[in-house]
Amino acid sequence: MAPEVIEGEKKGGYDFSADIWSLGITAIELAVGEPPNLHLPAMKVLLNILQNEPPSLKDTNYSKNFVSFVNCCLKKDPKL
């Protein structure tokens, strides 16, 4: 779930940036075979999304372009 959706209306609620976040998470899932934080309970994942840095691809087996694409999708503040 995108950070702005978790935080609700104070960050503007759901818009296209939540879909971009979802695309980045899906890209990670396709690359590694599972979504980030799969091992955590759902409520812990929500807190993790808000409190920690966005997930990223740690492995160096991916192209720089793909890693850059994922990082661009997973910005907590898409305006930056």
Biopython code that builds the backbone (N, CA, C, O; Angstrom):
import numpy as np
from Bio.PDB.StructureBuilder import StructureBuilder

atoms = [
    (1, "MET", "N", (0.842, -1.169, 0.000)),
    (1, "MET", "CA", (0.000, 0.000, 0.000)),
    (1, "MET", "C", (0.890, 1.235, 0.000)),
    (1, "MET", "O", (1.891, 1.280, 0.715)),
    (2, "ALA", "N", (0.541, 2.204, -0.773)),
    (2, "ALA", "CA", (1.335, 3.426, -0.882)),
    (2, "ALA", "C", (1.260, 4.244, 0.412)),
    (2, "ALA", "O", (0.229, 4.242, 1.085)),
    (3, "PRO", "N", (2.345, 4.940, 0.761)),
    (3, "PRO", "CA", (2.355, 5.725, 1.998)),
    (3, "PRO", "C", (1.219, 6.735, 2.088)),
    (3, "PRO", "O", (0.631, 6.910, 3.155)),
    (4, "GLU", "N", (0.902, 7.402, 0.982)),
    (4, "GLU", "CA", (-0.159, 8.416, 1.038)),
    (4, "GLU", "C", (-1.530, 7.804, 1.270)),
    (4, "GLU", "O", (-2.418, 8.465, 1.810)),
    (5, "VAL", "N", (-1.714, 6.571, 0.876)),
    (5, "VAL", "CA", (-2.983, 5.891, 1.133)),
    (5, "VAL", "C", (-3.066, 5.486, 2.602)),
    (5, "VAL", "O", (-4.127, 5.587, 3.219)),
    (6, "ILE", "N", (-1.952, 5.031, 3.159)),
    (6, "ILE", "CA", (-1.925, 4.651, 4.568)),
    (6, "ILE", "C", (-2.207, 5.858, 5.452)),
    (6, "ILE", "O", (-2.979, 5.773, 6.408)),
    (7, "GLU", "N", (-1.579, 6.978, 5.129)),
    (7, "GLU", "CA", (-1.736, 8.178, 5.949)),
    (7, "GLU", "C", (-3.073, 8.876, 5.737)),
    (7, "GLU", "O", (-3.463, 9.731, 6.532)),
    (8, "GLY", "N", (-3.761, 8.520, 4.690)),
    (8, "GLY", "CA", (-5.105, 9.049, 4.473)),
    (8, "GLY", "C", (-5.122, 10.438, 3.869)),
    (8, "GLY", "O", (-4.216, 10.826, 3.131)),
    (9, "GLU", "N", (-6.134, 11.155, 4.185)),
    (9, "GLU", "CA", (-6.407, 12.434, 3.551)),
    (9, "GLU", "C", (-5.379, 13.521, 3.848)),
    (9, "GLU", "O", (-5.261, 14.468, 3.071)),
    (10, "LYS", "N", (-4.638, 13.417, 4.936)),
    (10, "LYS", "CA", (-3.697, 14.489, 5.247)),
    (10, "LYS", "C", (-2.593, 14.602, 4.202)),
    (10, "LYS", "O", (-1.940, 15.641, 4.105)),
    (11, "LYS", "N", (-2.376, 13.555, 3.426)),
    (11, "LYS", "CA", (-1.397, 13.601, 2.334)),
    (11, "LYS", "C", (-2.092, 13.616, 0.979)),
    (11, "LYS", "O", (-1.425, 13.476, -0.046)),
    (12, "GLY", "N", (-3.372, 13.776, 0.946)),
    (12, "GLY", "CA", (-4.075, 13.858, -0.325)),
    (12, "GLY", "C", (-4.824, 12.610, -0.720)),
    (12, "GLY", "O", (-5.549, 12.622, -1.715)),
    (13, "GLY", "N", (-4.671, 11.522, 0.034)),
    (13, "GLY", "CA", (-5.421, 10.313, -0.261)),
    (13, "GLY", "C", (-4.936, 9.608, -1.503)),
    (13, "GLY", "O", (-3.772, 9.736, -1.884)),
    (14, "TYR", "N", (-5.814, 8.872, -2.131)),
    (14, "TYR", "CA", (-5.468, 8.038, -3.286)),
    (14, "TYR", "C", (-5.484, 8.849, -4.563)),
    (14, "TYR", "O", (-6.456, 9.542, -4.864)),
    (15, "ASP", "N", (-4.397, 8.757, -5.310)),
    (15, "ASP", "CA", (-4.343, 9.324, -6.650)),
    (15, "ASP", "C", (-3.366, 8.488, -7.477)),
    (15, "ASP", "O", (-2.994, 7.388, -7.070)),
    (16, "PHE", "N", (-2.958, 8.994, -8.612)),
    (16, "PHE", "CA", (-2.092, 8.216, -9.499)),
    (16, "PHE", "C", (-0.760, 7.834, -8.859)),
    (16, "PHE", "O", (-0.161, 6.833, -9.252)),
    (17, "SER", "N", (-0.284, 8.604, -7.886)),
    (17, "SER", "CA", (1.000, 8.269, -7.269)),
    (17, "SER", "C", (0.928, 6.936, -6.514)),
    (17, "SER", "O", (1.937, 6.241, -6.396)),
    (18, "ALA", "N", (-0.245, 6.577, -6.007)),
    (18, "ALA", "CA", (-0.412, 5.266, -5.364)),
    (18, "ALA", "C", (-0.276, 4.143, -6.389)),
    (18, "ALA", "O", (0.233, 3.068, -6.074)),
    (19, "ASP", "N", (-0.729, 4.393, -7.608)),
    (19, "ASP", "CA", (-0.584, 3.396, -8.669)),
    (19, "ASP", "C", (0.875, 3.238, -9.085)),
    (19, "ASP", "O", (1.319, 2.135, -9.404)),
    (20, "ILE", "N", (1.616, 4.341, -9.079)),
    (20, "ILE", "CA", (3.043, 4.282, -9.412)),
    (20, "ILE", "C", (3.791, 3.499, -8.340)),
    (20, "ILE", "O", (4.658, 2.685, -8.658)),
    (21, "TRP", "N", (3.459, 3.743, -7.058)),
    (21, "TRP", "CA", (4.061, 2.971, -5.961)),
    (21, "TRP", "C", (3.766, 1.479, -6.167)),
    (21, "TRP", "O", (4.659, 0.642, -6.040)),
    (22, "SER", "N", (2.533, 1.162, -6.478)),
    (22, "SER", "CA", (2.137, -0.226, -6.690)),
    (22, "SER", "C", (2.925, -0.857, -7.838)),
    (22, "SER", "O", (3.302, -2.026, -7.760)),
    (23, "LEU", "N", (3.172, -0.100, -8.889)),
    (23, "LEU", "CA", (3.965, -0.589, -10.016)),
    (23, "LEU", "C", (5.390, -0.927, -9.565)),
    (23, "LEU", "O", (5.943, -1.947, -9.977)),
    (24, "GLY", "N", (5.979, -0.087, -8.728)),
    (24, "GLY", "CA", (7.318, -0.358, -8.212)),
    (24, "GLY", "C", (7.364, -1.609, -7.356)),
    (24, "GLY", "O", (8.291, -2.410, -7.469)),
    (25, "ILE", "N", (6.362, -1.778, -6.498)),
    (25, "ILE", "CA", (6.292, -2.976, -5.654)),
    (25, "ILE", "C", (6.098, -4.218, -6.521)),
    (25, "ILE", "O", (6.705, -5.258, -6.266)),
    (26, "THR", "N", (5.257, -4.110, -7.539)),
    (26, "THR", "CA", (5.034, -5.231, -8.448)),
    (26, "THR", "C", (6.313, -5.583, -9.199)),
    (26, "THR", "O", (6.602, -6.761, -9.411)),
    (27, "ALA", "N", (7.076, -4.575, -9.600)),
    (27, "ALA", "CA", (8.343, -4.817, -10.286)),
    (27, "ALA", "C", (9.307, -5.589, -9.382)),
    (27, "ALA", "O", (9.966, -6.525, -9.834)),
    (28, "ILE", "N", (9.391, -5.200, -8.110)),
    (28, "ILE", "CA", (10.233, -5.942, -7.164)),
    (28, "ILE", "C", (9.739, -7.374, -7.036)),
    (28, "ILE", "O", (10.531, -8.316, -7.044)),
    (29, "GLU", "N", (8.431, -7.532, -6.918)),
    (29, "GLU", "CA", (7.866, -8.878, -6.769)),
    (29, "GLU", "C", (8.163, -9.750, -7.993)),
    (29, "GLU", "O", (8.469, -10.934, -7.853)),
    (30, "LEU", "N", (8.075, -9.174, -9.167)),
    (30, "LEU", "CA", (8.390, -9.938, -10.381)),
    (30, "LEU", "C", (9.878, -10.288, -10.442)),
    (30, "LEU", "O", (10.243, -11.363, -10.918)),
    (31, "ALA", "N", (10.731, -9.391, -9.965)),
    (31, "ALA", "CA", (12.175, -9.610, -10.028)),
    (31, "ALA", "C", (12.645, -10.652, -9.019)),
    (31, "ALA", "O", (13.472, -11.503, -9.348)),
    (32, "VAL", "N", (12.124, -10.593, -7.788)),
    (32, "VAL", "CA", (12.644, -11.480, -6.736)),
    (32, "VAL", "C", (11.704, -12.628, -6.382)),
    (32, "VAL", "O", (12.093, -13.554, -5.670)),
    (33, "GLY", "N", (10.472, -12.570, -6.875)),
    (33, "GLY", "CA", (9.556, -13.679, -6.646)),
    (33, "GLY", "C", (8.623, -13.520, -5.464)),
    (33, "GLY", "O", (7.777, -14.380, -5.218)),
    (34, "GLU", "N", (8.769, -12.427, -4.729)),
    (34, "GLU", "CA", (7.860, -12.156, -3.606)),
    (34, "GLU", "C", (7.882, -10.666, -3.301)),
    (34, "GLU", "O", (8.862, -9.983, -3.597)),
    (35, "PRO", "N", (6.804, -10.160, -2.709)),
    (35, "PRO", "CA", (6.768, -8.734, -2.389)),
    (35, "PRO", "C", (7.664, -8.419, -1.191)),
    (35, "PRO", "O", (7.965, -9.304, -0.390)),
    (36, "PRO", "N", (8.086, -7.167, -1.067)),
    (36, "PRO", "CA", (8.852, -6.775, 0.110)),
    (36, "PRO", "C", (8.033, -6.994, 1.381)),
    (36, "PRO", "O", (6.808, -6.873, 1.366)),
    (37, "ASN", "N", (8.702, -7.311, 2.453)),
    (37, "ASN", "CA", (8.079, -7.470, 3.771)),
    (37, "ASN", "C", (7.088, -8.623, 3.859)),
    (37, "ASN", "O", (6.211, -8.621, 4.723)),
    (38, "LEU", "N", (7.216, -9.590, 2.991)),
    (38, "LEU", "CA", (6.296, -10.721, 2.993)),
    (38, "LEU", "C", (6.287, -11.447, 4.330)),
    (38, "LEU", "O", (5.261, -11.998, 4.730)),
    (39, "HIS", "N", (7.402, -11.452, 5.012)),
    (39, "HIS", "CA", (7.539, -12.189, 6.271)),
    (39, "HIS", "C", (6.876, -11.485, 7.461)),
    (39, "HIS", "O", (6.765, -12.073, 8.537)),
    (40, "LEU", "N", (6.436, -10.241, 7.283)),
    (40, "LEU", "CA", (5.843, -9.469, 8.385)),
    (40, "LEU", "C", (4.321, -9.545, 8.381)),
    (40, "LEU", "O", (3.712, -9.704, 7.323)),
    (41, "PRO", "N", (3.694, -9.432, 9.569)),
    (41, "PRO", "CA", (2.228, -9.326, 9.621)),
    (41, "PRO", "C", (1.768, -8.025, 8.942)),
    (41, "PRO", "O", (2.521, -7.053, 8.877)),
    (42, "ALA", "N", (0.564, -8.020, 8.452)),
    (42, "ALA", "CA", (0.045, -6.898, 7.663)),
    (42, "ALA", "C", (0.154, -5.550, 8.381)),
    (42, "ALA", "O", (0.565, -4.563, 7.770)),
    (43, "MET", "N", (-0.200, -5.494, 9.643)),
    (43, "MET", "CA", (-0.141, -4.214, 10.362)),
    (43, "MET", "C", (1.303, -3.735, 10.528)),
    (43, "MET", "O", (1.567, -2.533, 10.505)),
    (44, "LYS", "N", (2.215, -4.657, 10.693)),
    (44, "LYS", "CA", (3.633, -4.314, 10.814)),
    (44, "LYS", "C", (4.154, -3.769, 9.477)),
    (44, "LYS", "O", (4.984, -2.860, 9.449)),
    (45, "VAL", "N", (3.661, -4.332, 8.383)),
    (45, "VAL", "CA", (4.058, -3.852, 7.061)),
    (45, "VAL", "C", (3.627, -2.400, 6.885)),
    (45, "VAL", "O", (4.393, -1.582, 6.376)),
    (46, "LEU", "N", (2.412, -2.078, 7.301)),
    (46, "LEU", "CA", (1.934, -0.703, 7.174)),
    (46, "LEU", "C", (2.827, 0.262, 7.938)),
    (46, "LEU", "O", (3.181, 1.321, 7.419)),
    (47, "LEU", "N", (3.195, -0.092, 9.165)),
    (47, "LEU", "CA", (4.095, 0.750, 9.953)),
    (47, "LEU", "C", (5.474, 0.821, 9.305)),
    (47, "LEU", "O", (6.105, 1.877, 9.282)),
    (48, "ASN", "N", (5.924, -0.289, 8.789)),
    (48, "ASN", "CA", (7.226, -0.353, 8.132)),
    (48, "ASN", "C", (7.270, 0.590, 6.926)),
    (48, "ASN", "O", (8.269, 1.275, 6.710)),
    (49, "ILE", "N", (6.211, 0.625, 6.158)),
    (49, "ILE", "CA", (6.142, 1.507, 4.985)),
    (49, "ILE", "C", (6.251, 2.962, 5.414)),
    (49, "ILE", "O", (6.945, 3.751, 4.773)),
    (50, "LEU", "N", (5.572, 3.317, 6.488)),
    (50, "LEU", "CA", (5.587, 4.699, 6.946)),
    (50, "LEU", "C", (6.897, 5.101, 7.611)),
    (50, "LEU", "O", (7.355, 6.230, 7.433)),
    (51, "GLN", "N", (7.505, 4.203, 8.368)),
    (51, "GLN", "CA", (8.640, 4.560, 9.203)),
    (51, "GLN", "C", (10.001, 4.321, 8.556)),
    (51, "GLN", "O", (10.974, 4.972, 8.937)),
    (52, "ASN", "N", (10.098, 3.424, 7.607)),
    (52, "ASN", "CA", (11.396, 3.053, 7.025)),
    (52, "ASN", "C", (11.544, 3.584, 5.609)),
    (52, "ASN", "O", (10.602, 4.101, 5.007)),
    (53, "GLU", "N", (12.752, 3.440, 5.106)),
    (53, "GLU", "CA", (13.007, 3.805, 3.717)),
    (53, "GLU", "C", (12.206, 2.885, 2.791)),
    (53, "GLU", "O", (11.893, 1.755, 3.167)),
    (54, "PRO", "N", (11.876, 3.353, 1.597)),
    (54, "PRO", "CA", (11.149, 2.496, 0.661)),
    (54, "PRO", "C", (11.962, 1.253, 0.302)),
    (54, "PRO", "O", (13.191, 1.280, 0.359)),
    (55, "PRO", "N", (11.292, 0.179, -0.062)),
    (55, "PRO", "CA", (12.014, -1.017, -0.482)),
    (55, "PRO", "C", (12.824, -0.717, -1.748)),
    (55, "PRO", "O", (12.508, 0.204, -2.502)),
    (56, "SER", "N", (13.861, -1.504, -1.958)),
    (56, "SER", "CA", (14.667, -1.350, -3.162)),
    (56, "SER", "C", (15.242, -2.711, -3.542)),
    (56, "SER", "O", (15.154, -3.675, -2.782)),
    (57, "LEU", "N", (15.819, -2.765, -4.708)),
    (57, "LEU", "CA", (16.476, -3.990, -5.161)),
    (57, "LEU", "C", (17.907, -3.978, -4.646)),
    (57, "LEU", "O", (18.702, -3.119, -5.028)),
    (58, "LYS", "N", (18.232, -4.921, -3.786)),
    (58, "LYS", "CA", (19.557, -4.986, -3.180)),
    (58, "LYS", "C", (20.557, -5.724, -4.072)),
    (58, "LYS", "O", (21.758, -5.462, -4.014)),
    (59, "ASP", "N", (20.064, -6.628, -4.878)),
    (59, "ASP", "CA", (20.924, -7.464, -5.701)),
    (59, "ASP", "C", (21.501, -6.655, -6.864)),
    (59, "ASP", "O", (20.839, -5.766, -7.400)),
    (60, "THR", "N", (22.715, -6.965, -7.241)),
    (60, "THR", "CA", (23.350, -6.254, -8.346)),
    (60, "THR", "C", (23.125, -6.939, -9.689)),
    (60, "THR", "O", (23.712, -6.534, -10.693)),
    (61, "ASN", "N", (22.295, -7.960, -9.721)),
    (61, "ASN", "CA", (22.040, -8.683, -10.965)),
    (61, "ASN", "C", (21.054, -7.969, -11.883)),
    (61, "ASN", "O", (20.752, -8.467, -12.968)),
    (62, "TYR", "N", (20.556, -6.828, -11.473)),
    (62, "TYR", "CA", (19.574, -6.108, -12.268)),
    (62, "TYR", "C", (20.245, -4.933, -12.966)),
    (62, "TYR", "O", (21.227, -4.383, -12.466)),
    (63, "SER", "N", (19.721, -4.558, -14.100)),
    (63, "SER", "CA", (20.304, -3.444, -14.844)),
    (63, "SER", "C", (20.130, -2.141, -14.058)),
    (63, "SER", "O", (19.220, -2.005, -13.240)),
    (64, "LYS", "N", (21.011, -1.206, -14.323)),
    (64, "LYS", "CA", (20.916, 0.103, -13.673)),
    (64, "LYS", "C", (19.591, 0.778, -14.017)),
    (64, "LYS", "O", (18.992, 1.454, -13.181)),
    (65, "ASN", "N", (19.145, 0.588, -15.248)),
    (65, "ASN", "CA", (17.873, 1.190, -15.665)),
    (65, "ASN", "C", (16.697, 0.621, -14.877)),
    (65, "ASN", "O", (15.797, 1.359, -14.474)),
    (66, "PHE", "N", (16.708, -0.689, -14.659)),
    (66, "PHE", "CA", (15.608, -1.307, -13.909)),
    (66, "PHE", "C", (15.623, -0.851, -12.457)),
    (66, "PHE", "O", (14.578, -0.518, -11.900)),
    (67, "VAL", "N", (16.799, -0.835, -11.843)),
    (67, "VAL", "CA", (16.913, -0.385, -10.452)),
    (67, "VAL", "C", (16.473, 1.071, -10.341)),
    (67, "VAL", "O", (15.765, 1.434, -9.401)),
    (68, "SER", "N", (16.883, 1.900, -11.285)),
    (68, "SER", "CA", (16.480, 3.304, -11.287)),
    (68, "SER", "C", (14.966, 3.446, -11.440)),
    (68, "SER", "O", (14.347, 4.275, -10.773)),
    (69, "PHE", "N", (14.374, 2.640, -12.318)),
    (69, "PHE", "CA", (12.923, 2.662, -12.513)),
    (69, "PHE", "C", (12.192, 2.335, -11.210)),
    (69, "PHE", "O", (11.259, 3.034, -10.814)),
    (70, "VAL", "N", (12.634, 1.256, -10.551)),
    (70, "VAL", "CA", (12.002, 0.863, -9.287)),
    (70, "VAL", "C", (12.154, 1.969, -8.249)),
    (70, "VAL", "O", (11.192, 2.312, -7.561)),
    (71, "ASN", "N", (13.356, 2.528, -8.131)),
    (71, "ASN", "CA", (13.582, 3.599, -7.157)),
    (71, "ASN", "C", (12.724, 4.825, -7.442)),
    (71, "ASN", "O", (12.239, 5.478, -6.517)),
    (72, "CYS", "N", (12.538, 5.136, -8.715)),
    (72, "CYS", "CA", (11.680, 6.279, -9.082)),
    (72, "CYS", "C", (10.220, 6.020, -8.716)),
    (72, "CYS", "O", (9.507, 6.933, -8.299)),
    (73, "CYS", "N", (9.786, 4.788, -8.872)),
    (73, "CYS", "CA", (8.401, 4.435, -8.533)),
    (73, "CYS", "C", (8.171, 4.473, -7.027)),
    (73, "CYS", "O", (7.067, 4.784, -6.580)),
    (74, "LEU", "N", (9.201, 4.159, -6.237)),
    (74, "LEU", "CA", (9.021, 3.988, -4.797)),
    (74, "LEU", "C", (9.514, 5.192, -3.996)),
    (74, "LEU", "O", (10.213, 5.039, -2.994)),
    (75, "LYS", "N", (9.150, 6.358, -4.438)),
    (75, "LYS", "CA", (9.444, 7.570, -3.675)),
    (75, "LYS", "C", (8.273, 7.847, -2.747)),
    (75, "LYS", "O", (7.116, 7.840, -3.167)),
    (76, "LYS", "N", (8.588, 8.090, -1.479)),
    (76, "LYS", "CA", (7.503, 8.367, -0.525)),
    (76, "LYS", "C", (6.833, 9.694, -0.841)),
    (76, "LYS", "O", (5.624, 9.843, -0.664)),
    (77, "ASP", "N", (7.616, 10.654, -1.307)),
    (77, "ASP", "CA", (7.051, 11.932, -1.740)),
    (77, "ASP", "C", (7.301, 12.071, -3.228)),
    (77, "ASP", "O", (8.386, 12.489, -3.632)),
    (78, "PRO", "N", (6.321, 11.732, -4.052)),
    (78, "PRO", "CA", (6.531, 11.724, -5.496)),
    (78, "PRO", "C", (6.850, 13.105, -6.081)),
    (78, "PRO", "O", (7.287, 13.202, -7.228)),
    (79, "LYS", "N", (6.638, 14.163, -5.307)),
    (79, "LYS", "CA", (6.926, 15.517, -5.796)),
    (79, "LYS", "C", (8.417, 15.824, -5.783)),
    (79, "LYS", "O", (8.864, 16.776, -6.424)),
    (80, "LEU", "N", (9.192, 15.014, -5.049)),
    (80, "LEU", "CA", (10.640, 15.262, -4.965)),
    (80, "LEU", "C", (11.384, 14.598, -6.094)),
    (80, "LEU", "O", (12.608, 14.706, -6.174)),
]
sb = StructureBuilder()
sb.init_structure("model")
sb.init_model(0)
sb.init_chain("A")
sb.init_seg("    ")
for serial, (resi, resn, name, xyz) in enumerate(atoms, 1):
    if name == "N":
        sb.init_residue(resn, " ", resi, " ")
    sb.init_atom(name, np.array(xyz, "f"), 0.0, 1.0, " ", f" {name:<3s}", serial, name[0])
structure = sb.get_structure()
